[in-house]
Amino acid sequence: MKTPILFFLVLLFHLEAKSTPWKIVQRQPSRFENGMMFSVGLSAGQETFIGFPKFGAYKQFPIHYARCKGPQLGFRHPAIYAGVDGSLFVFFAGAFSVGPTIGYGHGPFSIDNSLTFTLITQPESVNEKNWSYNPKIGINIGPVWLKAGPSFSLYAESDWDGWVQTGNVHLNFELLYLVR
């Protein structure tokens, strides 16, 4: 009695296995599918003096994937992103800036904040050390990311003042090219 039941179960599992696609196909993920974005461009303002080139690396953390059939510009899904920016001023060997960035992006728009350390030196001495807080709003137009906002100095040892400003508010501008 046990043999026919066992035979029947084996036959049933065999037929089920033939009718069900059990083959698992793993595809290779794209190098940017993990939410990484990279940028290169230029910037100007108290945050970076003149940053050319300015580099950035950001990791996106999507908030919600459902019902996000929005534009293909910028951030495809609402996302928080965090990363690091760094810049040099190639025409003046002693100028650089670096700092962490965190922000929110959805569709073509973004809002971000950065805390940046800027150092500008001359061969004889250091002209500027500056820590600044820099909130910015941005817009993506294709692969181009334009960002602008005020800069608030937290600590400064500065020889130059009034670089890019309106009244007493220092401004920052960035023009970046995104690589995804």
C-alpha positions in Angstrom: 0.0 0.0 0.0 2.9 2.4 0.8 4.6 1.7 -2.5 1.7 3.0 -4.8 1.2 6.1 -2.7 5.0 6.8 -2.7 5.1 6.2 -6.5 2.1 8.5 -7.0 3.7 11.3 -5.0 7.0 11.0 -6.9 5.1 11.1 -10.2 3.0 14.1 -9.1 6.2 16.0 -8.0 7.9 15.1 -11.2 5.0 16.4 -13.4 4.7 19.5 -11.3 8.5 20.2 -11.7 8.2 19.8 -15.5 5.3 22.3 -15.7 6.8 25.0 -13.4 9.7 27.1 -14.6 12.1 26.5 -11.8 15.1 27.9 -13.6 16.4 31.0 -11.8 18.1 33.5 -14.0 20.4 36.1 -12.4 21.2 39.1 -14.4 24.2 41.3 -13.9 23.2 44.6 -12.2 24.3 47.8 -13.8 27.1 49.6 -12.0 24.7 52.5 -11.0 21.7 50.3 -10.1 22.8 50.4 -6.5 21.7 54.1 -6.2 25.1 55.7 -6.7 25.4 59.0 -8.5 28.6 60.8 -9.5 29.0 64.4 -10.5 31.7 66.6 -12.0 31.4 70.3 -12.7 32.3 73.7 -11.3 31.2 75.9 -8.4 31.6 79.4 -7.1 30.9 81.1 -3.8 32.0 81.1 -0.2 31.7 77.3 0.0 34.4 76.6 -2.6 35.9 79.9 -3.7 36.0 78.8 -7.4 35.8 75.0 -7.6 37.0 73.7 -10.9 36.7 70.7 -11.1 34.2 69.9 -8.4 33.6 66.2 -7.8 30.8 64.5 -6.0 29.7 60.9 -5.1 26.2 60.3 -3.7 24.2 57.3 -2.6 20.4 57.4 -3.1 18.1 55.9 -0.5 14.6 55.6 -2.2 11.7 56.5 0.0 8.8 54.9 -2.0 8.7 53.2 -5.3 4.9 52.8 -5.8 3.1 55.2 -8.1 6.2 57.0 -9.1 5.8 57.3 -12.9 7.1 60.8 -12.9 9.6 62.4 -15.3 12.8 60.7 -16.2 14.8 63.8 -15.3 16.7 64.0 -12.0 15.6 61.6 -9.3 13.2 59.0 -10.7 11.8 58.2 -7.3 11.6 60.3 -4.1 15.0 59.7 -2.5 17.2 60.9 0.3 20.8 61.1 -0.8 24.0 61.4 1.1 27.5 61.8 -0.1 30.7 63.8 -0.3 31.8 66.8 -2.5 35.3 67.9 -3.1 36.7 70.6 -5.3 40.0 72.1 -6.4 40.9 75.3 -8.1 43.3 74.2 -10.8 44.5 77.7 -11.6 45.6 78.3 -8.0 47.3 75.2 -6.7 46.5 75.9 -3.0 42.7 76.0 -3.0 40.5 73.1 -2.2 37.3 72.2 -0.4 35.7 69.1 0.9 32.6 68.2 2.9 29.6 65.9 3.4 26.3 66.5 1.7 22.8 65.2 2.5 19.6 66.1 0.6 16.2 65.1 -0.8 15.4 64.8 -4.5 12.2 64.0 -6.4 11.8 64.4 -10.1 13.9 67.3 -11.4 14.1 69.1 -8.0 16.4 68.7 -5.1 17.1 70.3 -1.7 20.4 69.7 0.0 22.7 70.7 2.8 26.4 70.5 3.1 29.1 71.3 5.7 32.2 72.3 3.8 35.8 73.0 4.8 37.6 75.3 2.5 41.4 76.0 2.5 43.1 78.6 0.4 46.8 79.0 0.6 49.6 81.0 -1.0 53.2 79.7 -1.1 54.1 81.8 2.0 51.0 81.4 4.2 47.4 80.3 4.6 45.0 83.0 3.5 41.7 81.3 4.4 40.3 78.5 6.5 36.5 78.4 6.4 33.9 76.0 7.7 30.5 76.8 6.2 26.9 75.5 6.2 25.4 75.6 2.7 21.8 74.8 2.0 20.9 74.7 -1.7 18.0 74.1 -4.0 18.6 72.4 -7.3 17.1 71.4 -10.6 18.0 68.7 -13.0 17.8 69.3 -16.7 18.8 66.1 -18.3 22.2 65.1 -16.9 22.9 68.7 -15.8 22.3 69.6 -12.1 22.1 73.3 -11.3 22.2 74.2 -7.6 22.2 77.6 -5.7 21.8 78.8 -2.2 23.2 80.9 0.6 26.4 80.1 2.6 26.7 80.7 6.3 30.2 80.8 7.7 30.5 78.8 11.0 34.2 79.5 11.4 36.5 81.7 9.3 40.1 82.8 9.2 39.7 84.9 6.1 41.6 87.6 4.1 38.9 88.0 1.5 35.3 89.0 2.1 32.3 89.6 -0.1 33.2 87.1 -2.8 29.7 86.3 -4.2 27.1 88.0 -2.0 23.9 89.9 -1.9 23.9 92.3 1.0 25.3 90.3 3.9 24.4 86.9 2.5 27.1 84.9 0.7 25.9 82.8 -2.2 27.0 79.5 -3.8 26.4 78.3 -7.3 27.1 74.9 -8.8 26.8 73.5 -12.3 27.3 69.8 -12.3 27.1 67.0 -14.8 25.6 63.8 -13.4 26.9 60.3 -14.3 24.5 57.5 -13.2 
